[in-house]
Amino acid sequence: MSRGKKLDIFIGADIEDGWAEIESPRKTVVANEILEPSKHSLLFKKEKRRGKVVTIVGEFQLQESDSEAILKMLKKKLGCGGTIKDGWMEFQGEPRDKLRALLVQEGFKFRQGH
């Protein structure tokens, strides 16, 4: 290429070209029924995000206000950050043993082997 010429490159698409936004379905289905803590069957998952470990526990089927209150209490007692996404609670780090003890104390049950 010589220095005097410019390339005419167009990157992108017009909406009129037939492009449409595709919405991916949720990974999990949020249940409509609300269970009491003793009827839950929770399990643990562990993921790495940006090089850091995230502990995921769930799936909770509680009212939003109840799950927010439980999350707030757990974060305070564990001393770590966390959030709720699609009925699963996510915690920074690996507080699995302490988390299990606190949830059993609140009346939750776990699947066998978790």
Residue, then its C-alpha position, 0 to 999 in steps of 0.5 A: m500500500s502506498r501512503g497516499k491511499k486510504l482504505d474504505i472500510f465499513i464495520g458494522a451493520d444497519i438495522e435495516d439489513g435484517w439484523a436482530e438482537i438475540e436474547s439468550p434464555r436464562k441459565t436457570v429457571v426461577a421457581n415461582e413457589i416459595l419454600e421454607p428453609s428446611k425444604h431447600s436442597l442446596l449445593f455448592k459450586k466453585e468458579k474462577r472469575r478474572g483469576k479469583v475464586v467465587t463460591i456459589v450456593g443455591e438454588f434458593q426459593l425464597q421471597e426477595s426480601d428474605s433472601e436479601a436479609i439472609l445474604k446481608m447476615l451471611k456477608k456480615k458474619l463471613g466478612c466477604g462480599g456477595t450477591i444474589k443472581d437468579g436464585w443463587m448466592e455468590f460469595q467472594g473467596e472460598p468460605r464453604d465450611k463457614l457458609r455451610a455451618l451458618l446455613v445449617q444453623e438457619g435451617f437449610k439442608f444440603r444435597q448429599g455430598h455437598 
